[in-house]
Amino acid sequence: MDFNMKKLASDAGIFFTRAVQFTEEKFGQAEKTELDAHFENLLARADSTKNWTEKILRQTEVLLQPNPSARVEEFLYEKLDRKVPSRVTNGELLAQYMADAASELGPTTPYGKTLIKVAEAEKQLGAAERDFIHTASISFLTPLRNFLEGDWKTISKERRLLQNRRLDLDACKARLKKAKAAEAKATTVPDFQETRPRNYILSASASAGTGSRVQLSSSPLPCWPLLLPSPQLWNDEVDKAEQELRVAQTEFDRQAEVTRLLLEGISSTHVNHLRCLHEFVKSQTTYYAQCYRHMLDLQKQLGSSQGAIFPGTFVGTTEPASPPLSSTSPTTAAATMPVVPSVASLAPPGEASLCLEEVAPPASGTRKARVLYDYEAADSSELALLADELITVYSLPGMDPDWLIGERGNKKGKVPVTYLELLS
């Protein structure tokens, strides 16, 4: 118990000394040991890394889970070290609603059939989203959290310890400075051991019958001796302060080196975060590629309505849908596709397949088109496309309005109009 009390008193004294030193520094009444420029740069870099890591982590969490209530729930499960329950994604929930609606409204109706197709696509999108969230959480969010909750806490602890060591060092410097000043002053003052001044007091006494009489008397008054520290005492005090300063300087240098090594490790943190960032981009790319592929498959099943799904595309028709609004409008050139005369070898839809070898481009009415997206041919009658390439296209009477004939060199095949942009 005595040991604990002594330690408590010692800690309280150290805390008070540091508080006094810190306050005097703030008011400019005490000197402060400054760190070197390289060390200050390391501190600023570490602080910047911590701040931006927090912001990136929080915003990535919002990206992966926009619902704040769900994020709070996941945070609580994580702090309680419990497994987060599986949650249905928005896409999967929408797919379930569409499937239920199709069952109730009639799965054999056009609307019901379309609902079922879209529901299947939304279900696939929801599954892809679930995989993306899981992969991004493991490969990107977890390393960022580990840095903030592990490495950064260690750095912060060592920085606080370094601050305390610096305050102790500056307090020792101030104590030594005061001791040397007192020592110099003591050497210029005579070595008195005792001084007994006499006080003279004026007393008055009255005698009966003779009047009053003033008497000047001298009486010694007791006086305590005035003791002054000897120069030897101040020499001992200076030696003690110098010893404490050497110890404080050693502890400060040792702690500064430990903190410096931790701060230089921020470079390794950046390398690790860079690798995690690549993993995040890879998983995000995979997710969007899957979404794109699912939507393309859905579009093939449903077809597009007069090219309204993708702006900037055109639709081949036998008759113009509407006259151009103005001759200078940029959309006029992509309004309709010229119709070529009938080809004898082309059978009506549903009765025979198109013989591409026997189809010849019309003498007039062909157009150049730029491919908007990559397209993989489903069979030999279709033409595979690469984004941004230029091909020649034309329409034939009786064709599905969602398809055109495309030519590239000596290759020919059907191409979907939603993948094209007609050039004027």
Summary of the structure (lengths in Angstrom):
residues: 424
radius of gyration: 45.3
end to end distance: 94.8
largest distance: 168.9
contacts: 1100
relative contact order: 0.08
helix: 56%
strand: 11%
